[in-house]
C-alpha cells in the first residue's frame, strides 16, 4: 500500500512539476512573444530547466504531504472515488497556498499574475490526480472495513 501511494504521489508531483513549466514555455513561444525580438531557443530551454528545478524544490513539502495523506486515506478504506476527490481538493488547496503565499511574501499583492502562475499548476495536477491509477489492495480494504 505504501509503495503504491509513493508511486502515485510521485507521478502526480513529477507530472505537475515538469509538464507545467513546459506549458509555460510553449505558451511563451507561441503567444507572448509576438512583436518582440525572439530570444534564442537555448534561453527558453535554460528557463524551462530552471523553472522545473525551482518548482520541484518549492513543492517537495507538497509531495510529502500528499504522500502522507494518501497513505492515511488508504488505511481508512475510503472508496476510491471519494479518496481521489479528497486528494484532489487537498492538493489543489496546497498548491494555492504555496503559490499565493509565495506571491504575498514577494510582493504583498495577489493579482492576475498570481492566477497565471496558479491556474496551470492546478489544472495539470488535477488532471494527473484523476489520470493515474490508485488502487488499494483488497486486503487493505477488508482490514479497514473489519476495523469499523
C-alpha positions in Angstrom: 0.0 0.0 0.0 2.7 2.5 0.9 4.6 1.6 -2.2 1.6 2.3 -4.4 0.9 5.6 -2.5 4.5 6.6 -3.0 4.4 5.7 -6.8 1.1 7.5 -7.3 2.1 10.7 -5.4 5.5 10.7 -7.1 3.8 10.5 -10.5 1.4 13.4 -9.7 4.2 15.5 -8.3 6.6 14.9 -11.2 3.8 15.5 -13.8 2.9 18.8 -12.2 6.5 19.9 -11.8 7.6 19.0 -15.3 4.6 19.5 -17.5 3.5 22.9 -16.2 6.9 24.6 -16.9 6.8 23.1 -20.4 3.3 24.6 -20.9 4.6 28.0 -19.8 7.5 27.8 -22.2 5.3 26.7 -25.1 2.8 29.4 -24.3 5.6 31.9 -24.2 6.9 30.8 -27.6 3.5 30.7 -29.2 1.6 33.6 -27.7 3.5 36.0 -25.6 6.4 36.9 -27.8 4.5 38.3 -30.8 6.0 41.6 -31.8 9.1 41.2 -29.7 12.5 40.1 -30.8 12.7 36.4 -30.4 15.0 35.0 -27.8 17.4 32.2 -28.7 15.8 28.8 -28.2 18.6 28.0 -25.7 17.3 30.7 -23.4 13.9 29.0 -23.4 15.4 25.6 -22.7 17.5 27.0 -19.8 14.5 28.9 -18.4 12.4 25.7 -18.5 15.0 23.6 -16.8 15.5 26.2 -14.1 11.7 26.6 -13.7 11.4 22.8 -13.3 14.2 22.6 -10.7 12.9 25.6 -8.6 9.3 24.3 -8.9 10.3 20.9 -7.7 12.3 22.3 -4.8 9.5 24.6 -3.7 6.9 21.8 -3.9 8.8 19.0 -2.2 6.8 19.6 1.0 3.6 19.3 -1.0 4.8 15.9 -2.3 5.5 14.6 1.2 2.1 15.9 2.5 0.3 14.3 -0.5 2.1 11.0 0.2 1.2 11.0 3.9 -2.4 12.0 3.1 -2.8 9.1 0.6 -1.4 6.6 2.9 -3.7 7.7 5.7 -6.8 7.7 3.5 -6.0 4.3 2.0 -5.7 2.9 5.5 -9.2 4.2 6.3 -10.7 2.1 3.5 -12.4 5.1 1.8 -13.9 4.2 -1.6 -11.5 5.1 -4.4 -13.6 7.9 -6.0 -14.0 9.6 -2.6 -10.3 9.1 -1.9 -9.3 10.8 -5.2 -11.8 13.6 -4.6 -10.3 14.3 -1.2 -6.8 14.1 -2.6 -7.8 16.5 -5.4 -9.3 19.1 -3.0 -6.4 19.0 -0.6 -3.8 19.0 -3.3 -5.4 22.0 -5.0 -5.6 23.8 -1.7 -1.9 23.1 -1.0 -0.9 24.4 -4.5 -3.0 27.5 -4.0 -1.5 28.1 -0.5 2.1 27.7 -1.9 1.7 30.0 -4.9 -0.5 32.6 -3.2 1.8 32.5 -0.1 5.0 33.0 -2.2 3.3 35.9 -4.1 2.2 37.6 -0.9 5.7 37.1 0.6 7.3 38.5 -2.5 5.1 41.4 -3.5 2.4 41.6 -0.9 -0.2 41.7 -3.7 -2.3 39.0 -5.3 -3.4 39.8 -8.8 -3.7 38.4 -12.3 -0.1 37.4 -12.3 -0.7 35.1 -9.4 -3.6 33.4 -11.2 -1.5 33.0 -14.3 1.0 31.0 -12.2 -1.6 29.1 -10.2 -4.1 28.0 -12.8 -1.7 25.8 -15.0 -0.4 24.1 -11.9 -3.9 23.5 -10.6 -5.1 22.1 -13.9 -2.1 19.8 -14.6 -2.2 18.5 -11.0 -5.9 17.9 -11.1 -5.7 16.0 -14.4 -2.8 13.9 -13.0 -4.7 13.0 -9.9 -7.6 11.7 -11.9 -5.4 10.2 -14.7 -3.1 8.0 -12.7 -4.4 4.8 -11.2 -4.5 4.4 -7.4 -5.8 1.1 -6.1 -5.9 -0.1 -2.6 -5.2 -3.8 -2.1 -8.2 -5.9 -1.3 -6.5 -6.9 2.0 -6.3 -3.3 3.0 -9.9 -2.6 2.2 -11.1 -5.7 4.1 -9.0 -4.9 7.2 -10.3 -1.3 7.2 -13.9 -2.4 6.9 -13.5 -5.0 9.7 -12.0 -2.4 12.0 -15.1 -0.3 11.7 
